[in-house]
């Protein structure tokens, strides 16, 4: 089983339990809690899978370790040489 499918499946189960518990806490009605709890995570699971695929296609690394042991997410590639060179040339040309 690939990572995205496994992660999505475990997220679905966790989300189902939380959604039913929150819906029951708000409504005190098991029928309503189960209805809400079954529909919302089902929709959210597919949204999560699409979100993961979007980030995977962007080529963004999952995490990078820093010297302090903390992780951070880099949203953009470290360098874009052609774009940076073109921008630098345009700035020099106008100066």
C-alpha positions as CSV (number, residue, x, y, z in Angstrom):
1,X,0.0,0.0,0.0
2,X,1.5,3.3,-1.0
3,X,2.1,6.1,1.6
4,X,-0.7,8.4,0.4
5,X,-3.3,5.6,0.4
6,X,-2.3,4.4,3.9
7,X,-2.1,8.0,5.3
8,X,-5.5,8.8,3.8
9,X,-7.1,5.6,5.2
10,X,-5.8,6.2,8.8
11,X,-6.9,9.9,8.5
12,X,-10.4,8.8,7.5
13,X,-10.8,6.6,10.6
14,X,-9.5,9.2,12.9
15,X,-11.7,11.9,11.3
16,X,-14.7,9.6,11.5
17,X,-14.3,9.1,15.3
18,X,-13.7,12.8,15.9
19,X,-16.6,13.9,13.7
20,X,-19.1,11.5,15.4
21,X,-17.9,12.6,18.9
22,X,-18.2,16.3,18.1
23,X,-21.6,15.9,16.4
24,X,-22.9,13.9,19.4
25,X,-21.5,16.5,21.9
26,X,-23.4,19.2,20.0
27,X,-26.6,17.4,19.2
28,X,-26.9,14.7,22.0
29,X,-28.6,12.7,19.2
30,X,-26.8,9.5,18.0
31,X,-28.7,9.3,14.7
32,X,-27.7,12.9,13.8
33,X,-24.2,12.3,15.1
34,X,-23.7,9.2,12.9
35,X,-25.2,10.9,9.9
36,X,-23.0,13.9,10.2
37,X,-20.0,11.8,11.3
38,X,-20.3,9.5,8.3
39,X,-20.8,12.1,5.6
40,X,-18.4,14.8,6.5
41,X,-15.2,12.6,6.9
42,X,-16.0,10.8,3.7
43,X,-16.0,14.1,1.7
44,X,-13.0,15.4,3.7
45,X,-11.0,12.3,3.0
46,X,-11.2,12.9,-0.8
47,X,-10.4,16.5,-0.3
48,X,-7.3,15.5,1.7
49,X,-6.1,13.1,-1.0
50,X,-6.5,15.8,-3.6
51,X,-4.6,18.2,-1.4
52,X,-1.7,15.7,-1.0
53,X,-1.5,15.1,-4.7
54,X,-1.5,18.8,-5.4
55,X,1.5,19.3,-3.0
56,X,3.3,16.2,-4.4
57,X,3.0,17.5,-8.0
58,X,4.5,20.9,-6.9
59,X,7.6,19.0,-6.0
60,X,7.7,20.5,-2.5
61,X,9.8,18.4,-0.1
62,X,7.9,17.1,2.9
63,X,10.3,18.4,5.6
64,X,13.8,19.5,6.1
65,X,15.7,19.0,9.4
66,X,17.4,22.1,10.8
67,X,20.4,21.9,13.1
68,X,18.1,22.4,16.1
69,X,16.1,19.2,15.2
70,X,13.1,21.2,14.2
71,X,11.3,20.6,11.0
72,X,10.0,23.2,8.6
73,X,8.2,23.2,5.3
74,X,9.7,25.0,2.4
75,X,6.9,26.3,0.2
76,X,9.0,27.4,-2.7
77,X,12.1,25.9,-4.4
78,X,15.4,27.2,-3.1
79,X,16.5,28.7,-6.4
80,X,15.1,29.5,-9.7
81,X,18.2,30.5,-11.6
82,X,16.7,31.5,-15.0
83,X,14.0,33.6,-13.4
84,X,16.4,35.2,-10.9
85,X,18.9,36.0,-13.7
86,X,16.2,37.6,-15.8
87,X,14.9,39.7,-13.0
88,X,18.5,40.8,-12.1
89,X,19.1,41.7,-15.7
90,X,15.9,43.7,-15.9
91,X,16.8,45.6,-12.7
92,X,20.3,46.4,-14.0
93,X,18.9,47.5,-17.3
94,X,16.6,50.1,-15.7
95,X,19.3,51.3,-13.2
